[in-house]
Amino acid sequence: MKSDGLLKLELKISHLLRWGVLFAGAFMLMGWISFLDFTQNPLAAFHDYREETLSQSLTHAFETHDWGLLLAYLGLMILISLPLLRVLMTGVLFVKQKEKTLAVVAFFVFAILILSFSLGIEI
């Protein structure tokens, strides 16, 4: 039988994921709505492809005060970070349950996820 503290931690993890997805979706929706312009062709922005890194895109958005793009990026970063937080908090939950093997596996998966994200980002 699980203790009351472990059930509370599982409930906190559940609430974090639920609210995280809702906040991420809200930020992305607000950012995408700011891109709507019904006075011209909505696909015109996709006519020319420009290759730029994430840091170039963020720098340009800050310089031009493109808050819609920054909100969309914020929502995307929140959405990407949720699985990381889930694995980390699951590892903590396993430590509290004294499940050492599962905790080690969870923290190993967390480390691999961090490594894969850091190797995949072209800044």
DRENVEXKOL-614857 format. One record per residue: x, y, z of N, C-alpha, C, CB in turn. Coordinates in steps of 0.1 Angstrom, whole numbers, plus 2048, in hexadecimal, padded with zeros to 3 digits. Glycine has a CB too. Example, Ala and Ser with C-alpha at 12.3 -4.5 7.8 and 13.67 -1.06 7.14 Angstrom:
# residues 2
8847C784E87B7D384E8847DF84E8717D385A
8807EA8478897F584788180084F88D7FA839
# end
This chain:
# residues 123
8087F480080080080080980C8007F680080C
8058167F880D8227F780A82B80280B8297E9
81483380781283C81180B84980C81F840818
8068518157FF85D81180886780A7F986381D
81586780E81F87080882286D7FA82B870810
8228607F782585B7E981985E7E082984C7E9
80D85C7E580185F7DD80186E7DA7F585B7E5
8058767E48058857E180F8897D780888C7EE
81B8827D78258857CD8208807BF83287D7D1
81A8757BE8148717B180987A7AC80E8627B2
80187F7B57F78897B27FE8967AD7EE88C7BE
80889A7B480F8A67AF8158A57A181A8AA7B9
81B89979F820896791815897787827888791
80A89178A7FE8927817F98A077F7F3889787
7F88A87897F48B67887FE8BE7807F28BC795
80B8BC7828168C377B8148C076C8248BE780
8138B37688118B075A8058B67548118A1758
7FA8B575B7ED8BB7567EE8CA7547E28B775F
7F28D175E7F38E075D7FE8E47547F68E676B
8098DC7538148DF74A80F8DF73B8208D674C
8088D47388038D372A7F98DF7277FC8C5728
7F08E27317E78ED72F7EE8FA72D7DD8EE73B
7F88FD7357FF90A73480790A72780990C740
80E8FF7248158FF71780C90170B81D8F1716
8018FA70B7F78FC7007F290A7007EB8F3702
7EF91070B7EA91E70B7F59287067E692271A
80192670A80C92F70580E92D6F681992C70C
80E9216F180F91F6E38049246DB8119106E0
7F79226E07EC9286DA7EC9376D97DF9236E1
7F093E6E47F194C6E47FC9516DA7F49526F2
8079496D981194D6D080D94B6C181D9456D2
8069406BF80193D6B17F69476AD7FC92F6B0
7ED94B6B67E39546B37E99626AF7D99566BF
7F49656B57FA9726B28009726A48059756BC
80296769E8079666907FC96868680E95968E
7EF96768A7E49686807E397667A7D7964687
7E397666D7E19836667D898065B7EF989662
7CC98465B7C29816517C298B6467B4981658
7CB9956467CC99E63B7D499962F7D29AB640
7DC98F6317E598A6277E497B6277F398F628
7EB97561D7EB96661C7F29606287F396260F
7EB9576307F195263C7FD9496397E794A644
7FF94462D80A93B629816942623805930620
81595062281F95761C82C95762481B96661A
82B95663183795563A83F949637832956649
83993E632840932630845931622836926632
84493B61A84993B60C85993A60C845948605
86094161486E94161487393962187494F614
87C93061F88292962A88F92F62E88491A627
89093263B89D9376418A192E64C89B946647
8AE92964A8B39206548BA92965F8BE91764E
8B592866B8BB92F6768BA9266838B493D679
8C392868C8C49206988BA9266A28D292169E
8B891E6AD8AE9226B78B392F6BD8AD9176C2
8C09316C08C493D6C68C39496BD8D393C6CA
8C59476B08C29526A78B49566A68C794E699
8AB94C6A689D94F6A68989566B38959426A5
89D9516BE8999586CB89F9666CC89E9506D7
8AB9686C88B19756C88AA97F6BF8C09756C3
8A697A6B389E9836AA8909866B089C97C69C
88A97C6B787D97E6BD87E9886C88779716C2
8899886D088B9916DB88D99F6D589698D6E4
8959A06CB8999AD6C588D9B46BF8A49AC6BB
8849AC6B88789B26B286C9B26BA8759AA6A5
86E9AE6C78629AD6D08579A56CB85D9BB6D4
85A9996C58509906C084C9876CB8569876B4
84398C6D383E9856DF8369796DC83698E6E8
8309786D082896D6CC8319616CA8209706C0
83C9636C38469586C184C9546CE85195D6B7
84F95D6D685595A6E384C9526EC85A9666EB
83F9556EB83594D6F383493F6ED8279546F2
83493E6E08339316DA83F9286DE8329326CB
84B92F6DE8579276E28569236F18649306DF
85192C6F985092970784791D70984A93570F
83B91D7028329127038399056FF8269146FB
8409066F48478FA6EF8528F56F984E8FD6E1
8598FE6FF8638FA70985D8F471586C90670D
8528F971984A8F37258468E572183E8FC729
8408E471583C8D77118478CC7108358D8703
8528D170B85E8C870A8638C47188698CE701
8638CD7218688CB72E8608C173786B8D8736
8538C073384A8B873C84E8A973D83C8B8736
8528A273285789573386489473C85988E726
86C89E73B87889E74387489F7528818AA740
86B8A87558678A976386089C76885E8B5765
85989675F85188976385B87E766849885757
86687D75E87087276187787676E87A871756
87B88377088288777C87988478988689577B
86D88978886488779486187879685788F792
86087078C85E86278E86A85C79585C85B780
87686079188285C79888285F7A788F862792
87E86B7AA87C86F7B88728677BF87887E7B9
8678647B885D85B7BE86284D7C185185A7B4
86A8487B887083B7BA87A83B7C68778367AE
8818467C788A8477D38828477E08938557D2
87784F7E086F84F7EC8698417EF8648597EB
8668397E486082C7E686B8227E98598287DA
8788267EA88381E7EC8858137E18828177FA
8818167D588380E7C98908127C287680F7C0
89B80D7C78A88137C38AA8107B48B380D7CB
8A78047B08AA8007A28A28097988A67F179F
89580B79B88C81379389182279387E812797
89582679F89A8347A08A783679789D8377AF
8B082C7988BC82E78F8B882E7818C5822792
8AF82577D8AA82576F8A483276B8A181976C
89C83877389584477089F85076F88B84877B
8A98507788B385B7778BC85976B8BB85B784
8BE84C7678C684975B8BF84E74F8CA83A75A
8B284B74E8A98507438A985F74389B84A744
8A886674E8A987474F8B687A7498A787975E
8C187374D8CE8787488CF8767398D987074F
8CA86B7348CA8697268C187371E8C585A722
8B68767248AD88071E8B488E71D8A0881725
8BA8927288C289E7298CD89E71E8C88A1737
8D489371D8DF8927148DA8937058E7885716
8CF88C7038C988C6F58C489A6F18BE8826F4
8BE8A16FB8B98AE6F78C58B86F58B18B4703
8CF8B66FD8DB8C06FC8E38BC6EF8E48BF708
8E38B06EB8EA8AD6DE8E28B16D28EE89E6DE
8D58B16D48CC8B46C88CA8C36C68C08AD6CA
8CE8CB6CF8CB8D96CE8D68E06C68C98E06DB
8D38E76BC8DD8EE6B48DB8FD6B88DD8EC6A5
8E39026C28E290F6C78EB9186BF8E59106D6
# end
